[in-house]
């Protein structure tokens, strides 16, 4: 996955103003839902991802959610929770969850901003790239488990297998 392209100022107080600039600079389809929410959609290797950025000014928290384009049938949800737990053990930042209403796996992370400080451009780019990177890294595990019928530990191992050398 290539780095996000931006040449913009990070002086905005509301971090969603900076996220909006990132979306514009990268030609993302996005929609701003007022001062506290921005939704975007972008394609990657495995699927289109839907991102939601929510700013809670009173708490000083920016929440990022990145939903995978996978619908989890109700009968397969109990088995998915083991995979989510195993995947979360591999993460340094954020976590995977299942949005029960939509039935989709989602990567979530919240960032605390102290004393009304601003979230800089580079940090917002990094958080977005981490979210997309983790979704891309674990997407095959969700597919192996949900549609390939593999047990959660086996699906995760197969998805995270790294090849070495060249054939």
C-alpha positions in Angstrom: 0.0 0.0 0.0 1.4 3.4 -0.9 1.8 6.3 1.5 -0.9 8.9 1.6 -0.1 12.0 -0.5 -0.5 15.3 1.3 1.0 18.7 1.2 -1.3 20.6 3.5 -1.2 22.5 6.7 -1.8 20.8 10.1 -2.7 24.0 11.9 -6.5 23.2 12.1 -7.9 22.9 15.6 -10.6 20.3 14.7 -8.8 17.2 13.6 -11.6 16.4 11.1 -10.5 19.5 9.2 -7.1 17.9 8.7 -8.7 14.5 7.9 -10.9 16.3 5.3 -7.7 17.8 3.7 -6.2 14.3 3.6 -9.3 12.9 1.9 -9.2 15.6 -0.7 -5.5 15.2 -1.3 -5.9 11.4 -1.8 -9.1 11.6 -3.9 -11.2 9.7 -1.4 -14.9 9.6 -1.7 -16.0 11.2 1.6 -18.8 13.0 3.3 -18.6 15.4 6.2 -21.5 15.0 8.6 -21.2 18.2 10.6 -18.3 19.3 12.8 -17.9 16.0 14.6 -18.1 13.3 11.9 -16.5 12.4 8.6 -17.1 9.2 6.6 -14.9 8.1 3.7 -14.6 5.1 1.5 -11.5 3.9 -0.3 -10.4 0.8 -2.2 -7.4 -1.4 -1.3 -6.1 -4.8 -2.2 -8.8 -6.9 -0.6 -11.9 -4.7 -0.6 -13.3 -1.2 -0.2 -13.0 0.1 3.4 -15.4 2.5 5.0 -13.7 4.8 7.5 -15.5 6.9 10.1 -13.7 9.6 12.0 -15.6 11.0 15.0 -14.4 14.0 17.0 -15.6 14.4 20.6 -14.4 17.9 21.5 -15.5 17.9 25.1 -13.5 14.7 25.8 -10.7 15.6 23.4 -11.0 12.2 21.7 -10.7 11.3 18.0 -12.2 7.9 17.2 -11.3 6.1 14.0 -13.3 3.1 12.8 -12.4 1.2 9.6 -15.0 -1.3 8.5 -14.2 -4.3 6.4 -16.5 -5.2 3.5 -17.5 -8.5 5.0 -20.9 -9.3 6.3 -20.8 -11.9 9.1 -23.9 -14.1 9.2 -25.5 -14.4 12.7 -24.8 -18.1 12.9 -21.0 -17.5 12.3 -20.6 -14.7 14.8 -19.8 -16.8 17.9 -16.8 -18.4 16.1 -15.6 -15.1 14.9 -15.1 -13.8 18.4 -12.2 -16.2 18.9 -10.6 -14.9 15.7 -11.1 -11.3 16.8 -9.4 -12.1 20.2 -6.5 -13.8 18.5 -6.0 -11.0 16.0 -6.1 -8.4 18.8 -3.2 -10.1 20.5 -1.1 -9.3 17.4 -1.9 -5.6 17.4 0.1 -2.8 19.0 -2.4 -0.1 18.4 -6.2 -0.3 18.1 -8.4 -3.4 18.1 -10.8 -5.4 16.0 -14.4 -5.6 17.0 -17.7 -6.7 15.4 -20.4 -4.1 14.9 -23.4 -6.1 15.9 -26.0 -4.0 14.1 -24.2 -4.1 10.8 -22.6 -7.5 11.3 -19.2 -6.4 10.0 -15.7 -6.6 11.4 -14.2 -3.2 12.2 -10.8 -1.9 13.3 -11.2 0.8 16.0 -8.8 3.2 17.6 -9.3 6.3 19.8 -6.7 9.0 20.3 -6.8 11.3 23.3 -5.8 14.9 22.7 -4.8 16.8 25.9 -5.6 20.4 26.8 -7.2 21.3 23.4 -4.0 20.5 21.5 -4.2 19.8 17.8 -3.6 16.4 16.2 -1.0 17.0 13.5 -1.1 16.0 9.9 1.6 13.3 10.2 -0.1 11.6 13.2 -3.5 11.5 11.4 -1.8 10.1 8.3 -0.1 7.5 10.4 -3.3 6.5 12.3 -5.2 6.1 9.0 -2.4 4.1 7.4 -2.2 1.8 10.5 -5.9 1.2 10.4 -5.9 0.4 6.6 -2.7 -1.7 7.0 -4.1 -3.8 9.8 -7.4 -4.4 7.9 -5.4 -5.5 4.8 -3.2 -7.8 7.0 -6.1 -9.5 8.7 -8.7 -9.5 5.9 -7.6 -13.0 4.6 -8.0 -14.4 8.1 -11.6 -13.3 8.2 -12.2 -14.8 4.8 -10.5 -18.1 5.6 -12.6 -18.4 8.8 -15.9 -17.2 7.6 -16.0 -18.6 4.0 -13.2 -21.2 4.1 -14.5 -22.9 7.2 -11.0 -22.8 8.9 -10.9 -22.7 12.7 -9.8 -19.3 14.0 -6.2 -20.2 15.0 -5.6 -21.9 11.6 -7.2 -19.0 9.7 -5.0 -16.5 11.5 -1.8 -18.6 11.0 -2.5 -19.0 7.3 -3.2 -15.3 6.8 -0.1 -14.1 8.6 2.2 -16.6 6.9 5.1 -14.7 5.5 7.1 -16.1 2.6 10.8 -15.8 2.4 13.1 -15.9 -0.6 12.0 -16.2 -4.2 10.8 -19.2 -6.2 
